[in-house]
Amino acid sequence: MPHPLDSFFAPDSIALIGASRDLEKIPGRLLSMLRKNDFPGKIFPINPNYGDIDGLKCYPSIADVGQPIDLALVIIPAKAVLGALEQCAAVGVKNAVIISSGFAEEGGDSAAMQDAIVALAKKTGMRISGPNAEGFYSQAQRVAATFSPTVDVKPDAPKLVASKRRIGIVAQSGGIGFAIYHRAKALGVALSYVISAGNESDLGAGEFFEYMVQDSSTDVILLFIEGIRDVDRFLVAARRAAEIGKPVIVTKVGRSGAGERAAASHTASMAGWSAAYDAVFAKYGFIVSNDLDEAVTIAAVLTTNPLPKGDRVAVLTVSGGAGIWGADTVSMQGLKVPELSSSIQTEIKKLLPSYGAAGNPIDVTAQGVHSGGLQRSIDLLDVSDEVDALLVVLSLSSDTRMPFKQAELKPVIDAQNKPIVFYSYTLPSHFARTELAASGAVVLSGLTHVGVAMRRMVEYAKFKLAPPAEATASPAPDVSAYLKSATLSEFDSKSLLRDACIALPDEVLVTRRNELDGAIARVGFPLVMKIQSRDIPHKSDVGGVRVNITTKGETFAAYLGLLESAQRHRPEAAIQGVLVSPMAKKGVEIIVGTMQDATFGPMIMVGLGGITTELFRDVVYRPAPVSAMEATAMLAELKAAPLLNGFRGAAKADVAALAQLISQVSVLAAQYAGDISEIEINPVLVHRAGQGVTIVDALVVRKKA
């Protein structure tokens, strides 16, 4: 089914507004790149100063062309861009890429010019990429609509193509997007598209991402992002990619304070809170990489291999030390390097000299390579059910000799039984790269990146998209009565949660001393007493908490003491009373919270709770709402997860009850995203399996108007 952006990425005709004969300038390079890459359609240079350029008729304006135009490339001074786009719209140009800079990234009047471009796109329906963009490259369609030197064609340069599957690249930095392509090309990884999003006046990274998810020629997607503007499109595309099993590798920059400042100005992008981005990436199974070479390595492995069925790796080598290093590397990434069974070792030993090793790592030795032992060992392990992936560690520096014959290796690679990854500890020669590429394999030269890539493949193979939790599946509880005051106390917050059908202990707010006997009778000993005031968010700071109270006398003394302490520390505070609660039985302390992200909206968080929350920062985030199943997956990601699963002989905790609570809180946050800024429940005590959870303290924060 045709996609609206097909005419953008695969145009039949291109107009170059601002075309030039000068190959040293960007307009001249744009035309040169289009022609060098053999663009199959029509090219219309637009510049009133020329009659022709490089044998092509040059037109004074786009209105003079008189033929249909799918795409206009605009490279003229910023102040002239809007007028040129209006002319494009008037003659029915479908798409435009604005290479010109000097818009929102500069602020002031320049930003207003970009606003006018946005309005034009909405009014006319013409799709516009940029401004401040580096363009794009559609490799299969031979559309080099960019001035990037990475797409330059050098007739004498040998072509290296190892992968049948293709990568698509969406980048909010043109330089980095084309750098990813350049490095992938050097490994022999094929490309579908690379697109520089620029300032995203109309078309944004989310929409380009969405296009590549549905594109049948794109098998793996790489994203380089600073911040997402078209959030809804991005999230729809992310879910669809997860549903169809199309891997997405993402690099998010702007994580540090300095990075955030740069991202806010670079291409006029707003970098969001990185934890929220990571939460979205985790929800949809994105592979996060913060290193350029690592990201390209992951892409190379994914485009040339099937996904593994497990995490067991066989390491084959021609050097004992290199094999041990390879085994250490994948082991440190959490993968298994199992000793092979005696039966398969016996088979492998038949292929090796006496001084070889068959246990795993398998040292074929140099002599074993010459006798065919390496290839036959690969053949054996490729069909063995004892391992799930192969890492071949060897030297590929020779310009004349190869350890494999294409006729023997290619059928194994083509079978795609399991991943077979090749790492050269010497710098690989172009000869070796070309020979292995002919068999469908890439040669990698960064061992740590190889280890990470293999781990990421295993993790991606295990990933399962959680079913959505719909915030609209049931009517939102009416908690509006609690959201009228500017701030909420613990009592207010817990009352709100109760009305939202979240289970809490039976507690009593005591406003007069003579109410204490009734509270004791209702709650029972031992009990906890806490001062309640909307003006005192941190009760412990004013001595506002008493615990493990076991007698009536202690209760009355604690009541007076709490009031006196609050009066002494915060005399201006309006006191609601003293909250009398049962002393909770022991359990694992967990924090459950929600907060609002400027980009993605409400987020749900769970982590190790109590007073150590900020110390250990063992927390996991997801976009709200989440289902109980997704909440369970969040809990499994915590470093403290063993505490919930019977650590050192302790009873297993009630993970099911905790997951249900997390889901309930996340749904409430999503339903009241316009009214509630934060919810914090800390600690939640998780008791042994079947005994539920206890909410000890809670705070709901209203969203500021």
N, C-alpha and C positions, 0 to 999 in steps of 0.2 A: 504494500500500500504506500503510495507516495507520501512524503513528509514535506511540510511547508518549507523546511530549510534545505531541501534537495537542490533547489535552484541557487542557493547560497554557496554550498560546498561543491556543487558540480554545475556551474553555469555554462550555458551555451555561448554567451557573449559577455565581454567585459569592457567597460569604458574606464579609461585611466585619466581622471581629471587632474590636470597639472603635469601631464607627461613632459618628459625632457629628453634631449639627446645626450645630456651630460651623465655619463656612467659613474662619475664620482659622487653624484648627488642621489638622494633617495628616489626621486621620481624616475630618474634614468635607470636605476637599479631595479625598480619594480617592473618596468617594461622588459628589461633584459632577462630577469628571472622567469617571467612568463614565457618568453620565447625560447630560452635555453631549455626549459623543461617541456617544450613541445605542447603547449596548451592547444587542445584540438579545436577550440571554438574561435569566434571572431574577436578581434581586439580593436577598439576604437580609441586612439589617443585623442585627448581633448586639451588644446592649448592654442589660443588665438595668435601666438607668436610664431607658430610653425605651419608650413604647408604640408610637410610630411616628416615622419621620424622613422628612420631605419626601414625605409621602403613602405611604410604604412601611411595612408592618408590621415592627416591630423585635422580635427574639426575645431572651429572657433568656440563652439559650445555644444553641450549635449543635445540641445534642441535641434542642432543641424545634422545629427546622425541619421535620423529618419528610419531607424531599424530597431526592433525589440532589443532591450538590454536587460540581462538578468542581474548583473552586478556592476556597481560603480566603485572604483578605488579612488579615494579622495586624498590628495596630497598637495594642498594649497594653504596659504596663510589662514590662521584660525578665523579671522574676521570675515573671510570670504566663504567659509564653509557652509553656513546656513543658506545663503543665497544659492549656492551650487546644489545643495540638497533639495531646495524648493524646485529648481529646474528639473532635477532628476524625477521628483514625484510627479511633476506636471507631464512628463513624457512616459510615465509608467514604469520606471526602473523599479525592479522588485526588491533589490537589496543594495546596501552600501557598506563599505568598510572605510572608516575615517582614520587614516594614518596620522593626520595632522595632530600636533600637540598644542597646548595652551588653553585648556578648558578648566574643568572642575579641579584638576590637580594644582592650579594656580590660585583658585579662589576669586572673590570679588566679581568684577564684570565678566571675567572669563567663565566663571561658574554659571552666570546668567545665560551666556551663549549656549552652554551645554543644556540648560533647562529648556531653551527654545528648540534644540534638536529633539529632546524628549517629546515635547509637545507636537512637533512635526510628525514624528514616527507614529504617535497615537492617532493623529488626525488623518494621516494618509494611508497607514497600513504598510508603508515601506519599512522593511526590517533593517536596522542600523547597528553595526558593530563599531565599537570605539566611542569617542575619539581616543587618541593617544594609544593606538594599537599597532602591533607589528604585523598584523594580517594573519594569513593562514596558509597551510599547504595541504592539499589533498593529493596524496601520492598516487593512488590508483587512477584518479581522474586527470592527473598531470596538471593540477591547478596550483601554481606557485604564486599566490597572491600576497607576496611578502618581499621585503628587501633583505631578509636574513641571509647571510653568506652560507649558512648551513645547507641551503637548498641549491647552491650553485652547482652546475653540472660541469665536471671536468672530464672531457672525452677519454683521457688516458687512464683515469682512476678505475681500478677494478671494482666490480660490484660484489658485495657480500650479502647474501640472503640465506639465513639458516632457518627461519620460522615461516611456516605456512600461515599461522595465526598472526593477527596484526594488533598493534597497540594504537589507541587513540589518546591524544594529549590535550587537555584543557588547562590553560595557565593564565593566571592573572598577572603574570610578568612575561612579556614576550621573549625577553632574553633567556629566561629560565626554561620556558616551554620549548624553544628551539634548541636549547642546550640538551634537554632530555632527549629530544629526537636525534641530535647529533651523536650522543654517546650510545644510544640504542642502535643507531645505524652502524656504528663501528663494530658492534658485536654481531651484526647480521640480523637484527630484529626488524621485521617489516612494520610499516606504518599505514594506518588508514588516514588519520587527520591529525594535524597539530594546529591549534587555534589560540591566538592571543586575544584575551577578552577586552583589554584596554579599560577605559573608564565605565563601560557598561551603561551607556546612556539608554539603550533599548535592549539589545540582546545581552544577556548576562551569562556567567559561567554555568548557572543552573540549567539554562535552556540548551547550551552547547552540550553539557553533560547528558541531559535528557536525550538529545539527538544521538549521541554515541551509544547510549544504552540500547536504543531501538535499532541501531544500525547493524546489519548482519555482517558487514565487513570488519567491524571492530570487535575484537575478542577480549582484550584487556584494556582498562581505562586507567590513565594516570592523571591525577589532578594536582595542580599546584595552586593553592588558594591563600588569600589574605583575609577575605571576609565574603560572605554570601549575601547578595541583595535579593535575588529572586528565590527566596527561601522555599516557598511552596513547590515550585518546579523542581528545585534541588531535592527535596524530600521525596517527592513522587518518583523521581528518577532513581534515588538511592534505594527505595523499596523495590522498584522494578528490577534493578540490577541484582539485588539479593534474591528475588523470586526466581529469576531465570539463570542464576549462577554465573553471572559475568563479573569477574574479579575487578575490584577498584582499588588502586594504590593511591594514597593521598599524602601529600606534604602540606601541612598547615604552618605558615609562618606568622610572626607577630605574637609569639608566646611570651617573650620577655618584655620588660618595661620599655627597653630601647626599641625592640622589634615592633611593639604596639605603636610607638610614636611614629616610626618610619612607615608602618602600614597605613596609618591614618592619612598620610600625605601622599604616599606613592600611589599613583594612578587613582587618586581620590578615593581610596578604599577604606572602609572601616573594619578593623580587625576585631572580631568578637572575642569573648571570654573563652580561652582555649579549652577549659574543662568541658564546656558545653559542646564545643565542636568534637572533642574526643568522645563524649557521650553519644552523639549522633553517629560518629564513625563506628563505634562499638555496636550500636543497635543494628546497623545494617551490614556488619561484617567487613567494613573497609580494612585494608591493610595499611597501617600507618607507618610511614618511613620519613625520617628527618634528615636523610643523607641522600644526595643526588645519585651517587654511584650505587648505593644500596637499593634505591628505588628501581634503577635500571636493571640491576641484577635480578631482583624479584620479578620484574616484567619479563626478562629473558628466560628465566626458569619456567614461568607460567605459560609462555607462548610456545615452548618447545617440549613440554612434558604434560602427561596426564596428572591429575591430582592423586596423591598417595592414599592408600587404604588404611594406613596406620603410621606409626612413628619409628619403625625399626629401620635402621640404615646399615647397609653393608659398605665398607670403605675398601676400595681396591687401589693398590698403588704399585709403583715400580721402585719406590724408595721407602725403606722401613721407617725412617724418621718422619718423612712426609706423611706416611699413612697414619702414624700415631698422632701427628699434629691435626690431621683431618678428623680423626676419631675424637680427639679432645674437643675440637671446635664444635662439632655437631652435638656432642654430649653436653657441653656447656650451654647449648641452646635448649636443653631439655629433651633432646631426642635420644633414642636408645641405640646402642651399638652392640647387639647381642652376639654372644659366642655361637657360632654355627654348629649344627648337629654333627655328630661323628660321621653320619652317612654322607652329608654334603661335603664335609671336610675331606673325606676319603676320595670323593670324586675330583675335588679341586687339586688335591696333592698329586694326582696322576698327571696334571697339566703343568706342574711346577718342578723346578730343580729341587734337589734335596734340601737346600738351604732356604727355600721359600717358606712362607707361613700361611696357613689356611684358616686360622681361627676367626678373625675379624678384629682388627683390619687384616686384609689379605695382601701379603707382600708377594706379588708375582715375580719380582726381580726383573732386571733388564734382560737376563737370559730367557725368562719366561715370556717376555714380550715377543722376542724373535721367534720363539717356537710356537706362537699362537696361543699361549696360556692366558693372556689377558682377555682376548676376545672370547675364548671359550668359557672363561670364568664368568664374564658378563652374561653370556648365553645361559649358563646354568642358573645364576642368581636372578635373572630376569623372569624366569618361570617358577622360581622357588617361592613357597608360601612362608618362608622363614624371615624374609625381609620385605619391606615396603618401598624402599628407594635405594638407589646406588649412587655413591659418590666416588668418582674415578679421579685419583690424584696422581699426576704424572708431569713429565717435562715435555713441552711442545715447542721448543725453541728452534728445532731444526728447520732449515729451508728446503730439505730434500727428502727426509725420511718421516714416515708416519707409523705409529704403533698399530694402526688399524687398516683394513682394506674396506673400501666403500661397499663392495659387494657383500661383505659379511656384517658390517656395522649397521648399514642403512635399514635392512629388514627388521633389526631389533628395535631401532628407534621408531620406525614406522608402525610397529606393532602397538606401541604406546601402552605396554602392560603396566609399567611403573616408571617413575621419574629416574632418569639416568643423567647425572650432572657431572660435568667435566671441569676440573680445576687444574690449571698449569702453574706450578711453583716457579718456573722460569717464565720470562716474558714470552708469550706465544708469538710465533712468526705469522706473517700474513698467509704463508703457504699452509700452515697448520689450521688456521682459522677457516680458510677457504675449503680445505679438504673435509674438515668436520662439518662445515656448513652444508656441503653437498649431501651429507648423511642426515641433515636436519638437527644438528647439535651446535650449541654455542660453546665457546671456550671462555671461561671466567678466570680472572687473575687476582681476585680479592677473597681470601679464604674466609675472613670474618663475615663478609657480605654473603658468601655462599652459604655459610651456616645459618645466618638469619633468614635467607631466602627459603631454605629447606624447612626451617621451623614455621615460617609464615605459610608455606604451602600446606603443611600438616594442619595448622590452625584453621586455615580457610576451608580445608576439606571437611573439618569437623563442624564448622559453623552451621547453625540452623536458625532461620529467621523466626523470631517469636511471633505468635499470633497477636494481632493488634488488640489493645484494650481501649474500647470506645468510651470516651467521656460522656457521650450522649446516649449510651445504652439504657440508662435508667434516669429518671428525672433527678435534677440536682436538688439536694436537700435545701430547705429554706433556712439559711443561717444569717440572713440579712440583719436580724436584730443585734447580732454581736459585732457587726461591722459599721456601727454608727459612731462609736467613739474613736478618737484618733489613735489610741493605743489599747492593747488588750493585756490583761493580767493573765497569770497562769489559770486562775479560776475561769475567766472569760474564755480563754483558749480551749480549756478542757470542755467547757459547756458547749462550745461550737462543735468540737469534735464528736461529742456525744450525740448532738442533734444530726450529725452526719453519719450516724450509725456505726461509729468506731467505739469499740469496747474500752471502757476505763474502769478503774476501781471505784467503789462506792465511797464518796467523800462528802464532807459537810463544811460549808462556809459558816464559821461562827462569827457573828457580829457583836454579840454581847456575852459577858462572862457567864450569865445564867443559862446560856445555851450549851455550855460545855458538857453537862451531865448527859443530855440527849445525844450529843455527838459521840461521847464515849460509848454509850449503849449501842449506838448504831454501827460504829466502826470497830470497836474492840481494841484490846491491847495486843501487841505493842503498836504504837502509832507514831505518825510524823506530823509536825505542825509547821506551817509556813505562812509568813506574812503575805498579804495580798494587796497590791496597789498597782494601778496602771502607771504610776509615776516611778516605780522601782522595778526595772527590768531584770536586775541581777540581785536576787534576794540575799545571797551569801555575802555580798559586799556590805550589807547593813546588819549582819548578824541575824538574818531573818529566817533561819531554818533550825529546827530542833528535831532530832531523830531518836528512835528507839526509846520512846517514852512508855513506861510500863505501869505507872500508878496514877491515881487521881490527883494526888498532891503535885506530882511532877507536871501534870497537865495544866493545872491552874497556874502554877509558877511559870511554866513556859509561855502561857498566854500573855501574862503580864509582861514578862521579859521581852517577848517579841514586839509588843506594842511600844514599850519604852525604848528599845533599841532603834526601832524605825523612827520614832519621834526625835531621838538624839541625832541620828545620822541624816535624816531627810525630814526636817520639821515641816516643810512645805507640802509633802506628799499627802494625797488624799487616800486614806486607808479604807479598803473595802471590808477587811476582817482578817481572820486567821483560818486557813484551810486545814482541816483535820482529815488525815488520810491513814489507811492501814499501812503498817510497815511491810513492804514487799518482801517476799521470800527471794532467796538468792537466784541469780541467773546470769547469763552472759550479757554484758552491757553493750548495747548497740544504739547508734544514733540513726534516726530517720528524719530527713528534712526535705524541704522543697525551696526553690528560689526561682526568680525570674531572670532569664537571659534576654538581652536586648535583641538578639537575632532569632533564637529558636523558641522563645517563650518559656513556659514552666518546665523546670527540671526537677527530677526526684533524685535524692542522694541517700545512700546507706553506707554506714561505716562502723568501725570500732568505736564504741561510745564511752560515756562517762567523762571523767576529767582528763583522760589521755587523748581525747579526740584530736585536739589541735597539735599535740606532741607527735603522734604517729602519722596523722593524715592518711590513714588507711581507709579510703573512701572510694566509692564507685558511683558514677552518675549515669542517668539515662533521661531522654526527653519524656515528659509526662504526657499521657498516662502510660502505665505499664501493666501488663497482666501479671497474675501470680506466678506464671511460668517464667516470665522475663525477670521478675523480682528474684526468683530462685537462682537464675543464671547470674544475676548481679552479686548475690551473696557468695556464689562459688568463686568469684573473681577476687574477693577480699583476701589479703594476706592472712587475716585472722580467721578465715573459713574453717580451719581445723578445730577452733574452739567451739564451733557449732556442731561439729561432726564427731564428737567423742574423743577429744585430744587427751592422750595419756590415760586412757581408761575411763575418762569421765563419761557420764551418760550423754547420749546425743540430744541436742536441743531441738525445740519445736520449730524447725525451719519452715514448715508449712504454715503455721500460725503467723510467723514473722513475715513471710512472703505475702500472705493475705493482707496484713496490715500495710505493708509497703504499697501494695496495689491500691488499697482503699485511699490512702493519703495522696497518692499520685493522681487518682481520679478527681478527688476533691480539689487539688491544686489546678487541674486542667479546667474543671467546671467553673471555678472562681478565679480564672487567670486575670480577669479585669479588676478584681477586688482585693485579692490576697497576694502580697509580695513574697512572704516567706512563711513556712511552717517548720518549726523545729521541735522534735520529740526526742529528748535526751535526758536520761537514758531510757531505752526500752529494755526491760529485763526479759530475756528469753529463757524460759524454764525448760525442763527436760521434755522430751517428745510426748505429746498428748496433754501437756499441762498449760499450754498457751503462753501468752506474753503479758507483761504488765507495763503500762505507760506510767513512768514515775513523774516526769515533768514535761510540760509542753508550752510552746509559745507560738501564737499566730500573729503575724505582722501585716497590717493593712497596707495596701498599695497606695502610695502617695498620689494625690489628685494632680 
